Each structure stands twice: as C-alpha cells, then as structure tokens.
Amino acid sequence: MTSHPNLADDAVLTACVEHNARKGEHDLLDSFQQLSNAAPQLNLGPLVLALRQRLQAAHSPLSPWVYLGYYLLGRQILTGQGDLLPRFHDLLLAEIERPQPVGQIVEFWNPARADPALWQAALDLFQEGGDFSGGMEPPSAEVGDQYRTVIPEARGLIRTLDPPLADLMDRLQPLLVLCAPGSNARFSGEGFGNATCFFFRGASLFNASRPTNPIQMTERLVHEYAHAELFVLAQDGPLCLNGDDERHSVRIRPDPRPMNGILHALHVVSRVCPVLQRALSRGIPPSDAFEELTASCRLLIAQQQEYGASSLAVIRSHAQLTTLGEAVVEAAAARLASGVPA
C-alpha cells in the first residue's frame, strides 16, 4: 500500500481538497465525453463543448445540477432506468453556463433558481438513500428571513476563525437550499436532517423548520461542507471495504449505519469541533446573546466529541480501511484529540 499525505495538517488537507476538486471537474468533463461517445443519438456534443469552455474560463463553481445531469444521463444510458427530463438538454446547458455565486441562499422549489423538473430530480436523488422526506416545501417567510440573516453571520464567523476552510466552503458549498417538511410529512411525523449528496456537488440542503442561532448555523454549515469535502477526497476510491449491509450503532444517529457513513460521521465532527473550539476561545462576538451563544457552543462541542468517540470506537473495531480511509481516520482522531478543552 502506498502512503497517503498527512490529512491532519490543515495545509495538506486544503491542498488535497483543492486538487481533487479541480480534478473532479475535469473528470466530469471526461465522463460527459464518454457518455457522448457511447450514445451519439443523444447529441451531447453541445453540452460537452459548453462544459469544456466553462472549465477553461475558470469561472465560479459549477451548478450542482450539472453533476446531477451527468448522473441522470449515465443512469439512462448504462442501465436504461429512468427517463430524461423534458427539455433536458436546454435545462442542463443553462446550468452549465449559469454563474454560481458563493453563499447563494435559495428556497426549495424556487423557480427563479431552477426549473421545477430539476428540483424534482434533485429531490428524487436525495430520496434514493431511503431516509429522506419526499414531502418538501419552502420554509415560512419568517424563518426564511431569519436564516438569511444568520447564515451570513455564521459564514463570517467561519471566515474569521478559519480562512482556508471558508475558502474551501466557497468552492464546495456555494449553494444553500432552505426547505421544510410539507403538510403531509408533518402530519405523518416525517422529518429530515440537513443533507449533502455526491451527485449534487456544490449544494447543501438545510431543514429550516425553526429559527437557529449563528453558533448552531456554524455547526450545520461546516457539518454539511465536511460531507462534501470527504466526497471529494474519496471520489477516486473507497474509504473502506465493508459492505453497506454491515451496519453498526453509533451515537450520532438513532439507526445503525454502514461503515462508510460512520467514517463520514467521524470526519464531519472532526472538522466541526476545532471551529467551535476556536469560537469558544476567541470568536463569539459580544452581544446581548453572548451567554446563550457560549452555552450553545459548549453543548455542541461536547456533542461532537461524544459522536467522534463513538464513531472512532466502532471504526477501530470493525472497519476494513483502505489507505485513504486510514489517513482520514488518523487525521480525524488527531483533530479531536488536540482541541481546546470545553
């Protein structure tokens, strides 16, 4: 086995993520070209050309629907499952060409951001995991407005505490989608957590059912970003050899999780915890809510440490790690062990 860079070093981790993110964009172009060659009847040439020109121009990050479009195309061509969206080519071409502003906040189903068919395709993708709600709606106007205030505050705090992390978040989490359970979901008691998906790269979904504060939002933003980060780090190979039918209980979720999910849990809390520890030691701005935010920060730090210890114990006992998986685990363990006491 070849050795892997020391991902516990923030500079090394940042360089690896940036390199893999660039590589992932060009891999996406290569994959579109392969699909075009495999199915010339679909006339994908204009999409391939537009994507190549977009990447050469080095504009803002790609729309998440470009990645989803590749997934839908590949599924249709290689498996024959699912039908392409009406006006698929036009919709996808528009997303390839669309600038992707950093920190954009939109509501789920917002037709000004994406065609309803694209929103539905995204929802279908998130539901494929089997534990995401199908009944979605935008948040209430009141809570939506509150999130539009809190999210920039949290992003500003992250940039103050960890500028390289904030830059990576700009690249891998430019689109923030606010949503809430619909009436049918509420009636049946169906909920959902925040979510980030491999084939919807560049976006994170946030359950905006109730107000939050800047510290809680900081945890949620970094948590979802860290999933995207690990998707990028592991885009060329697995973290472990354990099958998804092998499940173990960990504290972060009430249901037993596959080992890959437990590795994600460990990485996520190891990225969140140092940010919150920095906030606790030097970063919470003075305000009337200072004591409340400080208590919230201490609670979240304790939770991350508890979740990390639980996940690490299961990984140490049961994981069949690849070289990359070993590097991710050792980096996470080092970050959790070197934190400022809460």
FENSULWO-V637955 format. One record per run of one state. SS is the DSSP state (alpha for helix, beta for strand, coil for the rest). FROM is the first residue (numbers start at 1). LEN is the number of residues. If there is no record, write none. Layout:
ss: (SS:SS)
from: (FROM:FROM)
len: (LEN:LEN)
//
This chain:
ss: (coil:alpha:coil:alpha:coil:alpha:coil:alpha:coil:alpha:coil:beta:coil:alpha:coil:beta:coil:alpha:coil:alpha:coil:beta:coil:alpha:coil:beta:coil:alpha:coil:beta:coil:alpha:coil:beta:coil:beta:coil:beta:alpha:coil:alpha:coil:beta:coil:alpha:coil)
from: (1:10:39:40:43:45:58:64:80:88:98:104:108:116:128:136:138:141:162:163:173:175:182:183:188:195:196:198:201:203:208:214:234:240:241:247:249:257:259:284:290:319:321:322:323:338)
len: (9:29:1:3:2:13:6:16:8:10:6:4:8:12:8:2:3:21:1:10:2:7:1:5:7:1:2:3:2:5:6:20:6:1:6:2:8:2:25:6:29:2:1:1:15:5)
//
